[in-house]
Amino acid sequence: MKITKPALLIDENKVRQNIKKFVAKTAKSKIHLRPHFKTHQSKTIGNWFKEYGVSRITVSSVDMAKYFVNAGWQDITVAFPLNIRQMDAINQLAHKCKLGVLVESVDSTSILTEKVTTPLSVWIEIDQGYHRTGVQNDNILLAIAEILEKESLLNFTGLLTHAGHAYSAQSVDELKKIHQSSMLDLKQKQGELKKQGFSECQLSLGDTPTCSVSDEYTGIDEIRPGSFVFYDLEQLSLGACTESELAMGVACPVVAKYPKRNQIIIYGGAVHLSKEFQITPTGEKSFGKVALLSDEGWSSALQGTYVSSISQEHGIIHTDTSTLEKVQIGDILFIFPVHACLTANLFSQYRTLTGVQFQKMQSFCRDG
């Protein structure tokens, strides 16, 4: 495997298996899968979803929506609070696809009614405990719905939530309880709107942990998980996946060894792995687990071996004597990332185990 510097490596077979698992899950429950594409940001991987019948997607920015419209997607929800400064771009984009946007306050909804020039699907975001963004007060929910009903260009599509607090769950049972609570809350709010004379709206929920461990979606119209396409160490620690489902990581050259310190130094730092970390059972920070790499793929994670420290380009791996003796300068090690979305966002292209390389959307944090 010819790798000279840190490379974002994926196992296409595992990615496809992860996609098929969720396509089957939603088909069985007779709901729609609207996967969040912020994880992979790739038209090539997007086409793999199309092969399995997926026709609607979620993105996290207007720029990402543009990228996927240009890749042929026609039903897109921007799952981020409406940025009124991008209304010109939103109106233009809505000419090219069925575009959904999020509102979470009376103020932003009122401004939207003043600036919209093209039909839009509008979701009201509900805060169910994550306390990031979203409506908590039922009176505000009703007020927003009333504003939307009066504007002919705005189609009040439904209620949408992201149970981000699921990432703090301590067990699979707790994940399932959060999932049930999310569904119940959405259905109660849907019922209250119906009592007030509004037509029945759709319900959308989505996060990889709860959707991975749950199979009951009565009353829900769509789910929007994203990280499942690759999974990562965070999902693994939550019980949302198995190690065999981890489908992406970073291949990093070994540049130095320090046996007396039980350390291996790799070319692979914060600009390749991100600064997300987990705490090991002994209380140390881990910026990623380590595996051996061959032309056939990567091994299971090496026991007692992890990225213990990172700077911009350097990664310091803590390991044992056996691994130190086995790994030589110039070898390539595979790093399982803590958070796949952030790691993928740091690269401009993917490489498969068969050596195929393809571009992804460039970082949407760039200027312009």
C-alpha positions, 0 to 999 in steps of 0.5 A, spaced: 500 500 500 503 506 497 502 511 502 507 517 503 503 521 508 497 521 512 491 518 508 484 518 510 482 510 508 476 507 508 473 500 507 468 500 501 465 494 503 464 496 510 461 502 508 456 499 504 454 494 509 453 500 514 448 503 509 445 497 507 443 496 515 440 502 515 436 502 509 433 495 511 432 498 518 428 503 515 424 499 510 422 494 515 419 500 519 416 503 513 419 510 514 424 514 510 432 514 511 434 521 510 442 520 512 446 526 514 451 527 509 456 531 513 459 525 516 462 523 509 461 530 504 462 526 498 458 525 492 461 518 490 459 515 497 453 519 496 452 515 490 453 509 494 447 511 498 443 512 491 444 505 489 440 502 495 434 507 494 436 513 498 433 519 495 433 524 500 438 527 505 440 532 510 446 536 510 449 541 515 450 548 511 448 551 505 454 550 502 454 543 503 447 543 500 449 546 494 455 541 493 450 535 493 445 539 489 450 539 483 451 532 485 444 531 483 440 530 489 433 533 489 430 533 496 435 536 501 434 538 509 439 543 511 439 541 519 442 547 522 438 553 524 436 558 519 442 563 517 438 569 515 444 572 512 444 566 507 437 568 504 439 570 497 443 563 497 437 559 500 432 562 495 437 561 489 438 554 491 430 552 492 429 553 485 434 547 484 431 542 489 426 541 494 429 545 500 428 544 507 430 549 512 430 549 520 427 555 524 427 555 532 424 562 534 419 567 532 424 572 530 427 568 525 421 565 522 418 572 522 424 574 518 424 568 513 417 570 511 420 577 509 425 574 505 423 568 502 422 568 494 421 561 493 417 555 496 421 552 502 419 546 506 420 549 513 421 544 519 421 547 527 426 544 531 425 542 538 430 541 543 429 535 547 434 536 552 441 537 548 440 544 550 443 547 543 438 550 539 430 548 538 424 550 541 422 548 548 416 552 550 409 550 547 407 557 546 413 559 542 411 552 538 404 554 536 406 562 535 411 559 530 406 554 526 401 560 526 406 565 522 408 559 517 401 557 516 400 565 513 405 565 508 404 561 502 411 560 500 413 556 506 410 549 507 410 547 514 413 540 514 414 538 521 417 537 527 425 535 527 429 534 533 436 531 534 437 528 541 445 530 542 444 528 549 444 521 547 452 522 547 452 522 554 448 516 555 452 510 559 448 504 557 444 501 551 438 501 555 439 509 556 440 510 549 433 506 548 430 510 553 432 517 550 429 514 543 423 513 546 422 519 550 424 523 543 418 519 539 413 521 545 415 528 545 414 529 538 408 525 538 405 529 543 407 536 540 404 533 534 397 532 537 397 539 540 398 542 534 392 538 531 388 540 537 389 547 535 387 546 528 393 545 524 394 539 519 398 533 521 405 535 520 411 530 519 416 528 525 423 527 524 429 525 529 436 523 528 442 521 531 446 515 530 447 512 537 439 511 538 437 510 531 443 504 531 440 501 537 432 502 536 428 498 531 421 501 534 419 508 530 411 508 530 409 515 528 415 517 526 416 519 518 424 519 517 430 519 521 437 522 520 443 519 522 449 520 519 456 517 523 453 510 522 456 510 515 463 510 518 462 509 525 467 511 530 470 510 537 465 514 540 459 510 537 463 504 539 464 506 546 456 508 546 454 501 544 452 503 537 456 499 533 461 493 533 469 494 532 468 490 525 463 496 523 468 501 524 469 503 516 474 509 516 481 511 519 487 515 518 493 511 515 499 514 518 507 513 517 511 511 523 517 516 523 520 515 530 521 510 536 523 511 543 523 504 547 525 507 553 518 511 553 514 506 550 512 511 545 512 511 537 511 517 533 507 518 527 506 523 522 499 524 524 497 530 528 491 534 530 490 537 523 489 529 521 485 526 527 482 532 530 483 534 537 477 529 540 479 525 545 476 519 550 479 517 557 482 510 557 480 506 563 487 508 567 485 516 566 489 518 560 487 521 554 486 517 547 486 521 541 485 514 537 486 507 537 491 503 533 491 498 528 496 494 524 495 495 516 496 491 510 494 491 503 488 487 505 485 492 511 487 493 518 487 489 524 483 489 530 485 495 535 492 493 539 491 492 546 494 497 550 496 502 544 493 508 543 495 516 541 496 519 547 498 526 545 498 530 539 501 536 536 499 539 529 503 534 525 506 529 530 502 523 534 505 520 540 503 513 541 503 509 547 504 502 546 508 496 549 514 492 548 511 487 543 508 492 539 515 497 539 519 491 537 514 489 531 513 496 528 519 499 525 520 506 522 517 507 515 511 502 517 504 505 516 499 504 522 492 505 522 488 510 527 481 509 529 478 516 530 474 518 536 469 522 531 469 520 524 465 527 522 471 531 524 476 527 522 473 526 515 472 534 514 480 535 515 481 531 508 480 533 501 480 526 499 478 518 500 482 512 499 479 505 499 483 499 501 484 497 493 487 504 492 481 508 489 482 515 490 476 520 490 475 527 492 470 530 497 467 536 498 473 541 501 472 544 508 466 548 509 469 552 514 474 555 508 473 563 506 468 564 500 
